[in-house]
Amino acid sequence: MHVARLLAITEVRNVPPEIRPFVDFRAAMEERELDEAEKVALLIIETTSCYIPVFLNGSESLAELEKRLADQDAKLATDSRDALAPHLS
């Protein structure tokens, strides 16, 4: 099982260009219109170049995020879980 770690919590407009395609793809999957001021958490799967954006608008719970990661054979690192918990419903 892979470990997912929190890289940053930032606004969509501040996401680095090399990570932005992951954010755009996730937004398309969720059929959401991106707001450049929206907060997003950026996770990385350790030992890979796979980034997982998590929109922090209250539409996803911590349990749902952990299930989504488990479906990708990944687990949220404890420190990252603790950091994200206040931001997810």
C-alpha positions as a Markdown table, in Angstrom:
| # | Residue | x | y | z |
|---|---|---|---|---|
| 1 | Met | 0.0 | 0.0 | 0.0 |
| 2 | His | 1.2 | 3.5 | -0.9 |
| 3 | Val | 1.3 | 6.5 | 1.4 |
| 4 | Ala | -0.4 | 9.8 | 0.5 |
| 5 | Arg | 1.1 | 12.9 | 2.1 |
| 6 | Leu | -0.2 | 16.4 | 2.2 |
| 7 | Leu | 2.0 | 18.8 | 0.2 |
| 8 | Ala | 0.1 | 22.0 | 0.6 |
| 9 | Ile | -3.3 | 23.7 | 1.1 |
| 10 | Thr | -3.6 | 26.6 | -1.3 |
| 11 | Glu | -5.9 | 28.4 | -3.6 |
| 12 | Val | -6.4 | 26.9 | -7.1 |
| 13 | Arg | -4.7 | 30.0 | -8.6 |
| 14 | Asn | -1.5 | 29.2 | -6.7 |
| 15 | Val | -1.2 | 25.5 | -7.8 |
| 16 | Pro | 2.1 | 25.0 | -9.6 |
| 17 | Pro | 1.8 | 24.6 | -13.3 |
| 18 | Glu | 3.1 | 21.0 | -13.2 |
| 19 | Ile | 0.4 | 20.0 | -10.8 |
| 20 | Arg | -2.5 | 22.0 | -12.3 |
| 21 | Pro | -3.5 | 19.3 | -14.8 |
| 22 | Phe | -4.3 | 17.0 | -11.8 |
| 23 | Val | -6.5 | 19.7 | -10.4 |
| 24 | Asp | -8.3 | 20.3 | -13.7 |
| 25 | Phe | -8.8 | 16.5 | -14.2 |
| 26 | Arg | -10.3 | 16.1 | -10.7 |
| 27 | Ala | -12.6 | 19.1 | -11.3 |
| 28 | Ala | -13.8 | 17.5 | -14.6 |
| 29 | Met | -14.4 | 14.2 | -12.9 |
| 30 | Glu | -16.5 | 16.0 | -10.3 |
| 31 | Glu | -18.2 | 18.1 | -13.0 |
| 32 | Arg | -17.3 | 21.2 | -11.1 |
| 33 | Glu | -16.6 | 24.7 | -12.4 |
| 34 | Leu | -13.2 | 25.7 | -10.9 |
| 35 | Asp | -13.0 | 28.9 | -8.9 |
| 36 | Glu | -9.5 | 30.3 | -8.8 |
| 37 | Ala | -10.0 | 31.4 | -5.2 |
| 38 | Glu | -11.2 | 27.9 | -4.0 |
| 39 | Lys | -9.0 | 26.1 | -1.5 |
| 40 | Val | -7.5 | 22.8 | -2.5 |
| 41 | Ala | -5.3 | 20.4 | -0.7 |
| 42 | Leu | -2.6 | 18.7 | -2.7 |
| 43 | Leu | -1.6 | 15.2 | -1.8 |
| 44 | Ile | 1.3 | 13.2 | -3.3 |
| 45 | Ile | 1.6 | 9.5 | -3.4 |
| 46 | Glu | 5.1 | 8.8 | -2.0 |
| 47 | Thr | 7.6 | 7.3 | -4.5 |
| 48 | Thr | 5.4 | 8.4 | -7.4 |
| 49 | Ser | 4.7 | 11.6 | -9.3 |
| 50 | Cys | 0.9 | 11.1 | -8.7 |
| 51 | Tyr | -0.8 | 14.1 | -7.2 |
| 52 | Ile | -4.3 | 14.0 | -5.7 |
| 53 | Pro | -6.2 | 17.2 | -5.3 |
| 54 | Val | -8.9 | 17.5 | -2.6 |
| 55 | Phe | -11.3 | 20.4 | -2.9 |
| 56 | Leu | -12.0 | 21.9 | 0.5 |
| 57 | Asn | -15.4 | 23.2 | 0.0 |
| 58 | Gly | -17.1 | 20.7 | 2.3 |
| 59 | Ser | -18.3 | 18.3 | -0.4 |
| 60 | Glu | -16.1 | 15.4 | 0.6 |
| 61 | Ser | -15.6 | 14.0 | 4.1 |
| 62 | Leu | -12.4 | 12.6 | 5.5 |
| 63 | Ala | -13.9 | 9.1 | 5.4 |
| 64 | Glu | -14.8 | 9.5 | 1.7 |
| 65 | Leu | -11.2 | 10.7 | 0.9 |
| 66 | Glu | -9.8 | 7.7 | 2.7 |
| 67 | Lys | -12.0 | 5.4 | 0.7 |
| 68 | Arg | -11.0 | 7.1 | -2.6 |
| 69 | Leu | -7.3 | 6.6 | -1.6 |
| 70 | Ala | -7.9 | 3.0 | -0.6 |
| 71 | Asp | -9.4 | 2.4 | -4.1 |
| 72 | Gln | -6.0 | 3.6 | -5.4 |
| 73 | Asp | -4.1 | 1.3 | -3.0 |
| 74 | Ala | -3.1 | 4.3 | -0.9 |
| 75 | Lys | -3.4 | 5.3 | 2.7 |
| 76 | Leu | -3.3 | 8.8 | 4.1 |
| 77 | Ala | -0.3 | 9.5 | 6.4 |
| 78 | Thr | -1.3 | 10.1 | 10.0 |
| 79 | Asp | 0.2 | 13.6 | 10.1 |
| 80 | Ser | -1.6 | 14.5 | 6.8 |
| 81 | Arg | -4.9 | 13.1 | 8.1 |
| 82 | Asp | -4.6 | 15.3 | 11.2 |
| 83 | Ala | -3.8 | 18.4 | 9.1 |
| 84 | Leu | -6.8 | 17.7 | 6.8 |
| 85 | Ala | -9.4 | 16.8 | 9.4 |
| 86 | Pro | -10.4 | 20.3 | 10.3 |
| 87 | His | -10.9 | 21.2 | 6.6 |
| 88 | Leu | -13.1 | 18.2 | 5.6 |
| 89 | Ser | -16.7 | 17.6 | 6.8 |
